[in-house]
Amino acid sequence: MADWTDSIVGDRMTVDREFNDRVQASQFSGQEWGLIMTATEFEIENAEDEERARIVADTEKLPQIMPELENIRSQMGAMGGAPKEPSGGGGSGATGSGGLFGSIKRAFGLGGGGGSGGDAERLEAAERLTQEYADALQQHLESNGKWNQVRIAYQE
């Protein structure tokens, strides 16, 4: 099944460029998104059924990288880069979940139940965004007449 992904490397690069605006509008930095994509695999659900087949993001490994996402965010804050707040957020570094004070509070297990609620929210956001990417990839393949070829390759 790995061969099917090899056949769409160029398509993935195109979708990556097109999806960049969506990533920039998200709560994730480009570096965080790269790590999320590294931990995400793609599968084709219902590949045998032309009408119901769709690309899905396998996000099973994302919980394992959540601590590293937090490290990236902390490093960005320490270097003067303001980490993005989750969508709908607007807190400051002193009172929100980001920034130096947020990192210190998390290091001591303080603030918002040790950060696990924030991790769950970030995990859900990452899962949603990776599925949006999978949908964009499938749409790209369909619009370029490659979808059936890729779907069949996945089954082999």
Accessible surface in RSA format (square Angstrom, percent):
REM  Atomic radii and reference values for relative SASA: ProtOr
REM  Chains: A
REM  Algorithm: Lee & Richards
REM  Probe-radius: 1.40
REM  Slices: 20
REM RES _ NUM      All-atoms   Total-Side   Main-Chain    Non-polar    All polar
REM                ABS   REL    ABS   REL    ABS   REL    ABS   REL    ABS   REL
RES MET A   1   139.56  72.3 103.88  68.8  35.68  85.0  95.13  80.9  44.44  58.9
RES ALA A   2    74.22  68.2  62.55  96.5  11.66  26.5  70.02  98.6   4.19  11.1
RES ASP A   3   110.31  77.3 106.03 105.5   4.28  10.1  32.79  77.2  77.52  77.3
RES TRP A   4     5.99   2.4   5.46   2.6   0.53   1.2   0.72   0.4   5.28   8.6
RES THR A   5    41.15  29.3  37.93  38.5   3.22   7.7  26.43  35.5  14.73  22.3
RES ASP A   6    98.35  68.9  82.71  82.3  15.64  37.0  27.46  64.6  70.90  70.7
RES SER A   7    59.79  50.5  30.77  41.1  29.02  66.9  41.65  88.7  18.14  25.4
RES ILE A   8     0.56   0.3   0.56   0.4   0.00   0.0   0.56   0.4   0.00   0.0
RES VAL A   9    83.44  54.9  82.02  74.3   1.42   3.4  82.37  71.6   1.07   2.9
RES GLY A  10    47.42  58.5   0.00   N/A  47.42  58.5  36.32  99.7  11.10  24.9
RES ASP A  11    11.99   8.4  10.02  10.0   1.96   4.6   1.23   2.9  10.76  10.7
RES ARG A  12    61.02  25.6  61.02  31.1   0.00   0.0  13.12  17.9  47.90  29.0
RES MET A  13   107.04  55.4 105.13  69.6   1.90   4.5  87.19  74.1  19.84  26.3
RES THR A  14    38.27  27.2  38.27  38.8   0.01   0.0  21.05  28.3  17.22  26.0
RES VAL A  15     1.64   1.1   1.64   1.5   0.00   0.0   1.64   1.4   0.00   0.0
RES ASP A  16    66.40  46.5  57.66  57.4   8.74  20.7  26.47  62.3  39.92  39.8
RES ARG A  17   159.20  66.8 139.93  71.3  19.26  45.9  78.19 106.9  81.00  49.1
RES GLU A  18   116.24  66.7  88.65  67.1  27.59  65.7  51.21  99.1  65.03  53.1
RES PHE A  19    16.99   8.5  14.22   8.8   2.77   7.2  16.99  10.3   0.00   0.0
RES ASN A  20    69.90  48.2  68.27  66.0   1.64   3.9  12.04  29.0  57.87  55.9
RES ASP A  21   107.25  75.1 101.70 101.2   5.55  13.1  32.80  77.2  74.45  74.2
RES ARG A  22    94.50  39.7  89.21  45.5   5.29  12.6  43.54  59.5  50.97  30.9
RES VAL A  23     4.98   3.3   4.98   4.5   0.00   0.0   4.98   4.3   0.00   0.0
RES GLN A  24   111.74  62.5  98.04  71.7  13.69  32.6  31.84  67.8  79.90  60.6
RES ALA A  25    78.16  71.9  43.68  67.4  34.48  78.4  55.40  78.0  22.76  60.3
RES SER A  26    12.36  10.4   5.67   7.6   6.69  15.4   8.23  17.5   4.13   5.8
RES GLN A  27    13.57   7.6  11.98   8.8   1.58   3.8   2.47   5.3  11.10   8.4
RES PHE A  28     1.24   0.6   1.18   0.7   0.07   0.2   1.18   0.7   0.07   0.2
RES SER A  29    12.46  10.5  10.61  14.2   1.86   4.3  12.24  26.1   0.22   0.3
RES GLY A  30    56.08  69.2   0.00   N/A  56.08  69.2  34.98  96.0  21.10  47.3
RES GLN A  31   117.68  65.8  99.64  72.8  18.03  42.9  42.85  91.2  74.83  56.8
RES GLU A  32     1.70   1.0   1.70   1.3   0.00   0.0   0.22   0.4   1.47   1.2
RES TRP A  33    27.74  11.1  27.74  13.4   0.00   0.0  18.14   9.7   9.60  15.6
RES GLY A  34    35.62  43.9   0.00   N/A  35.62  43.9  33.26  91.3   2.36   5.3
RES LEU A  35    43.50  24.2  38.58  27.6   4.92  12.4  41.41  29.1   2.09   5.6
RES ILE A  36     0.00   0.0   0.00   0.0   0.00   0.0   0.00   0.0   0.00   0.0
RES MET A  37    26.19  13.6  18.97  12.6   7.22  17.2  19.27  16.4   6.92   9.2
RES THR A  38   112.76  80.2  82.06  83.2  30.70  73.2  66.82  89.7  45.95  69.5
RES ALA A  39     9.26   8.5   3.77   5.8   5.49  12.5   8.72  12.3   0.54   1.4
RES THR A  40    10.27   7.3   0.00   0.0  10.27  24.5   0.00   0.0  10.27  15.5
RES GLU A  41    86.93  49.9  82.93  62.7   4.00   9.5  35.45  68.6  51.47  42.0
RES PHE A  42    15.45   7.7   4.33   2.7  11.13  28.9   4.33   2.6  11.13  31.8
RES GLU A  43    72.11  41.4  72.11  54.6   0.00   0.0  14.45  27.9  57.67  47.1
RES ILE A  44     6.68   3.8   0.00   0.0   6.68  16.1   0.00   0.0   6.68  18.1
RES GLU A  45    79.27  45.5  71.69  54.2   7.58  18.0  29.63  57.3  49.64  40.5
RES ASN A  46    43.17  29.8  32.98  31.9  10.19  24.5   1.86   4.5  41.31  39.9
RES ALA A  47     5.41   5.0   4.15   6.4   1.26   2.9   4.15   5.8   1.26   3.3
RES GLU A  48   127.78  73.4 101.79  77.0  25.99  61.9  57.20 110.6  70.58  57.6
RES ASP A  49    47.17  33.0  41.85  41.6   5.32  12.6  16.94  39.9  30.23  30.1
RES GLU A  50    97.79  56.1  83.95  63.5  13.84  33.0  20.66  40.0  77.14  63.0
RES GLU A  51   158.16  90.8 126.32  95.6  31.84  75.8  55.57 107.5 102.58  83.8
RES ARG A  52   144.86  60.8 132.46  67.5  12.39  29.5  59.84  81.8  85.02  51.5
RES ALA A  53     6.13   5.6   0.00   0.0   6.13  13.9   0.00   0.0   6.13  16.2
RES ARG A  54    96.64  40.6  96.64  49.3   0.00   0.0  34.61  47.3  62.03  37.6
RES ILE A  55     0.04   0.0   0.00   0.0   0.04   0.1   0.00   0.0   0.04   0.1
RES VAL A  56    23.14  15.2  23.14  21.0   0.00   0.0  23.14  20.1   0.00   0.0
RES ALA A  57    17.80  16.4   1.15   1.8  16.65  37.9   1.15   1.6  16.65  44.1
RES ASP A  58    40.91  28.7  32.65  32.5   8.26  19.5  12.81  30.1  28.10  28.0
RES THR A  59    23.41  16.6  19.10  19.4   4.31  10.3   2.19   2.9  21.21  32.1
RES GLU A  60   136.79  78.5 114.35  86.5  22.44  53.4  46.96  90.8  89.83  73.3
RES LYS A  61    91.95  44.9  91.72  56.3   0.23   0.6  57.05  51.3  34.90  37.2
RES LEU A  62     0.00   0.0   0.00   0.0   0.00   0.0   0.00   0.0   0.00   0.0
RES PRO A  63    69.00  50.3  56.96  51.9  12.04  43.8  58.09  48.0  10.91  67.8
RES GLN A  64   140.00  78.3 110.19  80.5  29.81  71.0  47.34 100.8  92.66  70.3
RES ILE A  65    26.30  15.0  25.14  18.7   1.16   2.8  26.30  18.9   0.00   0.0
RES MET A  66    10.80   5.6   9.35   6.2   1.44   3.4   9.48   8.1   1.32   1.7
RES PRO A  67    84.59  61.7  77.06  70.2   7.53  27.4  83.89  69.3   0.70   4.3
RES GLU A  68    77.33  44.4  75.82  57.4   1.50   3.6  28.83  55.8  48.49  39.6
RES LEU A  69     0.10   0.1   0.10   0.1   0.00   0.0   0.10   0.1   0.00   0.0
RES GLU A  70    33.60  19.3  33.35  25.2   0.25   0.6  24.61  47.6   8.99   7.3
RES ASN A  71    72.35  49.9  70.94  68.6   1.41   3.4   7.71  18.6  64.64  62.5
RES ILE A  72    10.52   6.0  10.34   7.7   0.18   0.4  10.35   7.5   0.17   0.5
RES ARG A  73    12.78   5.4  12.62   6.4   0.15   0.4   5.80   7.9   6.98   4.2
RES SER A  74    35.07  29.6  27.33  36.5   7.73  17.8  24.40  52.0  10.66  14.9
RES GLN A  75   101.44  56.7  98.28  71.8   3.16   7.5  33.78  71.9  67.66  51.3
RES MET A  76    38.95  20.2  38.43  25.4   0.52   1.2  36.27  30.8   2.68   3.5
RES GLY A  77    21.98  27.1   0.00   N/A  21.98  27.1   4.72  13.0  17.26  38.7
RES ALA A  78    84.50  77.7  44.25  68.3  40.25  91.6  52.59  74.1  31.92  84.6
RES MET A  79   155.33  80.4 117.03  77.5  38.30  91.2  89.23  75.9  66.10  87.6
RES GLY A  80    68.69  84.7   0.00   N/A  68.69  84.7  38.04 104.4  30.65  68.6
RES GLY A  81    33.18  40.9   0.00   N/A  33.18  40.9  30.92  84.8   2.27   5.1
RES ALA A  82    90.78  83.5  63.38  97.8  27.40  62.3  69.36  97.7  21.42  56.7
RES PRO A  83    21.02  15.3  11.66  10.6   9.37  34.0  12.02   9.9   9.01  56.0
RES LYS A  84    66.16  32.3  57.84  35.5   8.32  19.8  60.53  54.5   5.63   6.0
RES GLU A  85    52.87  30.4  37.41  28.3  15.45  36.8  21.70  42.0  31.17  25.4
RES PRO A  86    38.24  27.9  36.70  33.5   1.54   5.6  36.70  30.3   1.54   9.6
RES SER A  87    96.55  81.6  63.51  84.8  33.05  76.1  53.06 113.0  43.49  60.9
RES GLY A  88    90.05 111.0   0.00   N/A  90.05 111.0  43.44 119.2  46.61 104.4
RES GLY A  89    45.01  55.5   0.00   N/A  45.01  55.5  20.40  56.0  24.61  55.1
RES GLY A  90    73.13  90.2   0.00   N/A  73.13  90.2  35.36  97.0  37.77  84.6
RES GLY A  91    38.42  47.4   0.00   N/A  38.42  47.4  23.42  64.3  15.00  33.6
RES SER A  92    62.36  52.7  50.12  66.9  12.24  28.2  52.74 112.3   9.62  13.5
RES GLY A  93    33.21  40.9   0.00   N/A  33.21  40.9  20.08  55.1  13.13  29.4
RES ALA A  94    58.50  53.8  41.84  64.6  16.66  37.9  41.84  58.9  16.66  44.1
RES THR A  95   109.74  78.0  84.82  86.0  24.92  59.4  74.38  99.9  35.35  53.4
RES GLY A  96    17.61  21.7   0.00   N/A  17.61  21.7  14.86  40.8   2.75   6.2
RES SER A  97    70.02  59.2  56.77  75.8  13.25  30.5  49.94 106.3  20.08  28.1
RES GLY A  98     3.19   3.9   0.00   N/A   3.19   3.9   3.19   8.7   0.00   0.0
RES GLY A  99    16.59  20.5   0.00   N/A  16.59  20.5  13.10  35.9   3.50   7.8
RES LEU A 100   115.25  64.2 105.32  75.3   9.93  25.0 108.70  76.3   6.55  17.6
RES PHE A 101   115.42  57.7 115.05  71.3   0.37   1.0 115.05  69.8   0.37   1.1
RES GLY A 102     2.36   2.9   0.00   N/A   2.36   2.9   1.91   5.2   0.45   1.0
RES SER A 103    27.11  22.9  20.61  27.5   6.50  15.0  19.60  41.7   7.51  10.5
RES ILE A 104    78.63  44.7  76.59  57.1   2.04   4.9  78.63  56.6   0.00   0.0
RES LYS A 105    74.50  36.3  73.74  45.2   0.76   1.8  43.91  39.5  30.59  32.6
RES ARG A 106    54.65  22.9  39.71  20.2  14.94  35.6  33.25  45.4  21.41  13.0
RES ALA A 107    85.40  78.5  41.75  64.4  43.65  99.3  54.50  76.7  30.90  81.9
RES PHE A 108   150.18  75.1 123.57  76.5  26.61  69.2 129.61  78.6  20.57  58.9
RES GLY A 109    47.97  59.2   0.00   N/A  47.97  59.2  25.19  69.1  22.77  51.0
RES LEU A 110   105.84  58.9 102.90  73.6   2.94   7.4 105.51  74.1   0.33   0.9
RES GLY A 111    38.90  48.0   0.00   N/A  38.90  48.0  19.48  53.4  19.43  43.5
RES GLY A 112    70.55  87.0   0.00   N/A  70.55  87.0  45.38 124.5  25.17  56.4
RES GLY A 113    70.22  86.6   0.00   N/A  70.22  86.6  45.35 124.5  24.87  55.7
RES GLY A 114    39.54  48.8   0.00   N/A  39.54  48.8  14.43  39.6  25.11  56.2
RES GLY A 115    15.14  18.7   0.00   N/A  15.14  18.7  13.59  37.3   1.54   3.5
RES SER A 116    76.47  64.6  69.21  92.4   7.25  16.7  47.89 102.0  28.58  40.0
RES GLY A 117    39.29  48.5   0.00   N/A  39.29  48.5  37.24 102.2   2.06   4.6
RES GLY A 118    33.98  41.9   0.00   N/A  33.98  41.9  27.18  74.6   6.80  15.2
RES ASP A 119    57.54  40.3  56.81  56.5   0.73   1.7  13.09  30.8  44.45  44.3
RES ALA A 120    48.89  45.0  43.81  67.6   5.08  11.6  48.26  68.0   0.63   1.7
RES GLU A 121   109.62  62.9 105.86  80.1   3.76   8.9  39.22  75.9  70.40  57.5
RES ARG A 122    16.12   6.8  16.12   8.2   0.00   0.0  14.26  19.5   1.86   1.1
RES LEU A 123    36.43  20.3  36.43  26.1   0.00   0.0  36.43  25.6   0.00   0.0
RES GLU A 124    93.89  53.9  92.65  70.1   1.24   3.0  26.26  50.8  67.63  55.2
RES ALA A 125     9.75   9.0   6.55  10.1   3.21   7.3   7.23  10.2   2.52   6.7
RES ALA A 126     0.00   0.0   0.00   0.0   0.00   0.0   0.00   0.0   0.00   0.0
RES GLU A 127    61.92  35.6  58.05  43.9   3.87   9.2  17.25  33.4  44.67  36.5
RES ARG A 128   142.53  59.8 136.13  69.4   6.41  15.3  71.90  98.3  70.64  42.8
RES LEU A 129     3.52   2.0   3.22   2.3   0.31   0.8   3.35   2.4   0.17   0.5
RES THR A 130     0.00   0.0   0.00   0.0   0.00   0.0   0.00   0.0   0.00   0.0
RES GLN A 131    39.38  22.0  39.38  28.8   0.00   0.0  32.30  68.8   7.08   5.4
RES GLU A 132    62.72  36.0  57.90  43.8   4.82  11.5  33.10  64.0  29.61  24.2
RES TYR A 133     0.24   0.1   0.24   0.1   0.00   0.0   0.24   0.2   0.00   0.0
RES ALA A 134     0.00   0.0   0.00   0.0   0.00   0.0   0.00   0.0   0.00   0.0
RES ASP A 135    71.00  49.7  65.03  64.7   5.97  14.1  29.77  70.1  41.24  41.1
RES ALA A 136    30.80  28.3  24.01  37.1   6.79  15.5  27.01  38.0   3.80  10.1
RES LEU A 137     0.50   0.3   0.50   0.4   0.00   0.0   0.50   0.4   0.00   0.0
RES GLN A 138    22.43  12.5  22.43  16.4   0.00   0.0   6.15  13.1  16.28  12.3
RES GLN A 139   124.19  69.4 122.73  89.7   1.46   3.5  32.97  70.2  91.22  69.2
RES HIS A 140    28.26  15.4  23.34  16.2   4.91  12.6  18.66  19.2   9.59  11.2
RES LEU A 141     0.00   0.0   0.00   0.0   0.00   0.0   0.00   0.0   0.00   0.0
RES GLU A 142    87.27  50.1  67.74  51.2  19.54  46.5  25.88  50.0  61.40  50.1
RES SER A 143    90.60  76.6  48.98  65.4  41.61  95.9  48.94 104.2  41.66  58.4
RES ASN A 144    82.35  56.8  54.75  52.9  27.60  66.5  18.53  44.6  63.81  61.7
RES GLY A 145    68.10  84.0   0.00   N/A  68.10  84.0  36.79 101.0  31.31  70.1
RES LYS A 146    69.36  33.8  69.36  42.6   0.00   0.0  41.46  37.3  27.90  29.7
RES TRP A 147    20.43   8.2  19.60   9.5   0.83   1.9  17.25   9.2   3.18   5.2
RES ASN A 148    62.80  43.3  60.12  58.1   2.68   6.5  20.88  50.3  41.92  40.5
RES GLN A 149   114.78  64.2 103.41  75.6  11.37  27.1  43.21  92.0  71.57  54.3
RES VAL A 150     2.56   1.7   2.25   2.0   0.32   0.8   2.56   2.2   0.00   0.0
RES ARG A 151    17.06   7.2  17.06   8.7   0.00   0.0   0.00   0.0  17.06  10.3
RES ILE A 152    84.73  48.2  84.71  63.1   0.02   0.1  84.71  61.0   0.02   0.1
RES ALA A 153    31.53  29.0  24.33  37.5   7.20  16.4  25.65  36.1   5.88  15.6
RES TYR A 154    27.57  12.9  27.22  15.5   0.35   0.9  12.83   9.6  14.74  18.2
RES GLN A 155    86.51  48.4  49.86  36.4  36.65  87.3  28.07  59.7  58.45  44.3
RES GLU A 156   155.29  89.2 104.58  79.1  50.70 120.7  72.57 140.4  82.71  67.5
END  Absolute sums over single chains surface
CHAIN  1 A     8770.2       6594.4       2175.8       4821.1       3949.1
END  Absolute sums over all chains
TOTAL          8770.2       6594.4       2175.8       4821.1       3949.1
